[in-house]
Amino acid sequence: MFKIAEKRIVEWPVVISVPQDGGKVRKHEARVQFEYLEQAEVDEVLASGNDTDLMVRAVKGWPEGQFQDEKGEALAFSPENLARLMQTQYVRLAFVAAHLQLQNGREAARKN
């Protein structure tokens, strides 16, 4: 039996493709905790904001060590560190893509 949950937080993989010379990318996988949002919530956020605002609403955390700053220091989850990550377009788009998979109930791609 399927049961509707009032609030659901799911840890989900986020695959970030970092641009490299020669038109290549280097892939990094991180785990991020997203809240599953009802469609009305998604619509409300996007009507008055953008995908960054949606991520601020949906991202609830990440395990320690998932992200580092330029010095190699771990970035603990905080609103400030999330905002910092969202400033890099390919990172933001990776978060949005992962959240869309989660929202649509699509299984995350598996590595071969």
Secondary structure, DSSP 4 states (H G I P E B T S, - for coil): -----SSEEEEEEEEEEEEEGGGEEEEEEEEEEEEE--HHHHHHHHHHS-HHHHHHHHEEE--TTS-B-TTS-B----HHHHHHHHTSHHHHHHHHHHHHHHHHTPPPPPP-
